[in-house]
Every structure is written in C-alpha cells, then in structure tokens.
C-alpha cells in the first residue's frame, strides 16, 4: 500500500515560520510602544526623565502626537539645589523624532523647538553631575538610550542675578561635557546702564560653568559693547565699549554738566568688583558754577561751555562705591584738571585735584596768580582744589579763595564805578560783585 504525503506549501519552511513569528513580534511590540508613548504614564515618565537630566522637578502638559512630531503646550521646571535653574516655563514645545532609531534601541530627537521660554537661573549649590535623560525606571521594552541633536528657542526671557535678557533667540547644541549656545536679537538690561540691543553671542557650558567666547551689543545711536569671560568660582568678565553717549549712563543730575561719547575697558570679578579705564571724546562742560565764576572774572565766554580735548580716568567700583584715579580733564589753552575722586554709595563725594590755568588768562586779575596759582608746570599755573558735597549738589573750595582776591582787584581797578552800584545790603560773595561789574 502506497502512503500518501500531506500536501504542503513548497516555499514555506521553518525559517519562514520563524521570520513570520519575529515580524509579528515586532509588529506587536511596535503597537505596544505606540500605545505606551501615547499614554499618561509615558508623559509622566518623560517629565521625570527630563527633571532627572536637568536636576529639576518637571511637569509636561498632555502630549499631542503627530505623524512626525510630539507637541506639548508647556513644560514647567523647578530647579533642585544643584541645578542652574531656579525656575522655568517653556511653551509651544515640539519635538521631531527619528522613529527608525527605535529599532536600534535609541530615542533620537532631531530637534526640539520652543516658542517662548521664561527662565530664572542661579549659581548651583554644588557642581551638577551629568545624567542621562532617561533613568532606568522605564519599562525594559522601551529604549533607554537618548540622543538630542538640537534645541531651538524662538524667544527667551532670561534672568540671572541682576541681569535680564528679553526676546532673545537661542540655538543649543549638546556636546561632550556640556552645551554650545548661540543667541541673537533681543535686549539686555544691566543695572546702572541703559538698555542694550543684543546683536549676537556664543558661549559654552561645561559642568555648570558658562564660558562666554563672544558677545556684541549696540547702544543706539552710536554705542557698541563687546564682552568675553566665564562664570563660576573663577568668574571674570572683560567688557570693551566705544561711542557710548555720556548722558545715557550718568545719573543723579550729572548729565547736565558734561556731554560727548565714552570709550573704555573693564574687568569684573566673582565678587562684583569692576576695574578699568575710560576716556571721553567730543566732550564739553556746562553749568559748572566754578567755571562760570572763572569765566566772569577772566572775561572768557568759552568757560560757559568749555570744550574739552581730553577727559580720562581709571576706575575701581565695588560695593556701590566708586574710586576715580588719574583723572585728567583738559580744555586747550584754558584749563587742565588732575587728581582723584571718591563717590560713596549714598552719593557723597570727596575729591582732591589740582587745577591749571594759562598764565595769560590770569593777567586780568592781579594777585590771583601769586596767591592761588603759584606753581608753574608744563605751561600751566596750578592751584589745589578740593571737592565735596554730593553728586546732586557738589561743592568746592576755590571760589571762596577767589572771592576776596577778585573783589580787591575790581575795587582797585574800578572802585568808584562798583561802589556806586552797590545795594544797601552788604555784598559778601564774589558773584554779587561780578554781576554788578559785568552788568554795565
């Protein structure tokens, strides 16, 4: 009897069966992964993972899935003690995933875009430890490796200590040991300075320390600033500026005395101490009482608005106190001032100067040169000058010394004419006498 074999599919063997089982398993796993990543559990896990990486508590609003991107309305962060972040909120988030990378066990995010970021940063309590984005608490079927290629932020408002940046565009690239950060546009607010227009900056973050490689700013209409430096325990910042209008940075009413544009350099250390030097170009002095009086008795109208060829000084600023040294102020053929000035936090000032005047200008007032300007050096006749009072109401001692000398010279020269014009009340200041004499 001949046995009959069961018919079979000729092209379907055990290897094909195994492949079918494997493909079915992948399909089921894929469906399971898709279902999981759409769940609230995954959103919560992603929040924990993000917080784990950033040393923060992180909360996402519900995720919305598209064909190629994940979107969320907002992410809220609250930093831990070791985090650089004090608090932050990002809105209009979108992440583009490379789904093919899941087959190799990798979450690859090609790009994260953020519409608006508001963040407040701080110095960390301890050096942050670099962490993987996904902690080992995720299910074993879910890839645990993570790769992020880029973060783009359209508009960012950032606060760090007393520095505030607004509407800055940011591009962040992760790298070995930290981040590379580029920015452009927006504004920067620094205490005691006018609002700066940000052009661009480039910096690197390494283990919680920020290295500023380049930053440029504009202060309309002509001012330009640049800065380089780093944060951390060895913090330092070097700033160069040019073409900055003097009246845009002076406070307490000092802007009524001097104009022009200022250039200079400054270094700022971790304790907030700034040291440097500056010079003013195209400057002139106006509304200075001492110069007004000198202009009257010297009969030189240029003292009313004195053009300055040179204005320069070194400065040392810390704890709201300002020390100016090597101060030089010179007007061609009229006046030169040299010395130092201290400005206290409450506005009190104390200065010790020498003021130089050309000998030809003193010829109209006999006795003044010998009594007050006896020292001749470099073509100038010098007198000591002490400055006090406050920034709002400065005082000086030279007018009091000039008063009796000028009064005596005028009475000797025009005695009868001046006496005829004296009022009944006593005249006890040089200004009264000069006004009477010069009003003829």
Secondary structure, 3 states (H helix, E strand, C coil): CCCCCCCCCCCCCHHHHHHHHHHHHHHHHHHHHHHHHCCHHHHHHHHHHHHHHHCEEEEECCEEECCCEEEEEEEEEEECCCCCEEEEEEEEEEEEECHHHHHHCEEEEEEEEEEEEEEEECCCCCCCCCCCCCCCCCCCCCCCEEEECCEEEEEEEEEECCEEEEEEEEEEEEECCEEEEEEECCEEECCCCCCEEEEEEEEEEECCEEEEEEEEEEECCCEEEEEEEECCCCCEEEEEEEEEEHHHCCCCCHHHCECCEEEEEEEEECCCCEEEEEEEECEEEECCHHHHHHHHHHCCHHHHEEEECEEEEEEEEECCEEEEEEEEEEECCCEEEEEEEEECCCCEEEEEEEEEECHHHHCCCCCHHHHHCCEEECCEEEEEEEEEEECCCEEECHHHHHHHHHHHHHHHHHHHHHHHCCCCCCCCCHHHHHHHHHCC
